[in-house]
Amino acid sequence: MRTIKEELIWLNELESFEEAKEKISEWIGKYNRLYVHSALGYLS
């Protein structure tokens, strides 16, 4: 698993703070759907 910096920030030239907020929000949503979480009993 890579970090948000490796998967999003370093690979994209974000034009504005608003664009960054939108892309980060999308990335977090994707992360929460795809990766299992120990606090949830290893469920996604």
N, C-alpha and C positions, 0 to 999 in steps of 0.2 A: 504494500500500500504506500502510495506517495502522499506527500503533504499538499495542502492547498497552494503553497508557494510553488512547488514543483509542477503541479497539474494545471494551475490557473495563472497565477501572478507572473511567473517568469516566462511563460509561453505566450502571453498576450500583451499587446500595447493598449492599455485601457485609456480611453480619451478623456474621461471625466470621473469625478467622484460618484456621480449617479450611475454611470455604467459599471463602475467597480462594485457598488452596492448590489446592483442587479445580478451581475455575474457571480459574486460571492454567494448571494442567496440561492441562486440556481445550483451552484456547486454543493452547498450544504444540503439542499434537498436531495440531490443525486447521491451524495455520500450516505445520508441517512437511509435511503432506500436500498442501496447496494451492499453496504458493509454491516456485518453482524456486530452486536454490542453486548459485551459481557454483563452490563447492568440489566439487560433485558433477557438474560438467560441464553445469550448467543442467538437471538432472533434479530431479524432486520427490521 
